[in-house]
Amino acid sequence: MRKNIVAGNWKMNKTLQEGTALARDLQTALHGKTLQCEVVICTPFIHLTSVAGVIAGSKVQLGAQNCADHVSGAYTGEVSAAMVASTGAQYVILGHSERRAYYGETNAILKEKVKLALENNLTPIFCIGEVLGEREAGTHFEIVKSQIEEALFGLPEDDFHKIVLAYEPVWAIGTGKTATPAQAQEMHAFIRRTIIDKYGDGIANDTSILYGGSANADNAKELFSNPDVDGGLIGGASLSVEKFLPIVEAF
Ligand code: 13P
């Protein structure tokens, strides 16, 4: 059965000291609680090792926000999947729309990143989603399908089975404009059908599909109540325990 997951994407926020303090406060807040979802925080690279120490033995799991598309070598400024894994992180966000838009990440590049992440036992949280113009033009299903096909459908069943997907309509990210629960459900169901067509019911029903884009304490419950919405990838509202905890508890 698929897992419910609430993952925080801190993006480029928090100094090391602020980040470790937030991780500590979060694990304290969750201590002793019975949760209906896994909780993951995806921090900047430089926070990973320290945060891994802070959350060790707690309910909080750790992820990075990116990894390189090469194994190792002369790639100044890059961080490999093996390096991410060596910090104790279990997850890595790949294909976030900000990486696609500002750093030229294509489906072909992302295919390499996914392969390296899996080789290093990291679970990719693979982001897909259309921009506003594509939704207005009615091509959003096509776009999302091609993102999945080009980056992920080369994977053997066993590997695809390890992927977590995050549907993040770009027009909803950081805008305060959330997809309606009906829009989220419609796209998530479409994504699951796309997976059924390629890998069959068993794998499709096991795949967690998260929603991201201005999710918050007020809308999380309604979003998560949809049958094909298995959690959230949370940006702004993951930056304080006060805002993040009610989303975790929305399950
Ligand atoms: P916001 O929750 O800030 O809209 O960001 C969503 C996101 O991009 C998570 O990856």
Boltz pocket constraint, residues with backbone or C-beta under 6 A from the ligand:
constraints:
  - pocket:
      binder: B
      contacts: [[A, 9], [A, 96], [A, 168], [A, 172], [A, 173], [A, 174], [A, 175], [A, 176], [A, 212], [A, 213], [A, 214], [A, 215], [A, 233], [A, 234], [A, 235], [A, 236], [A, 237]]
      max_distance: 6.0
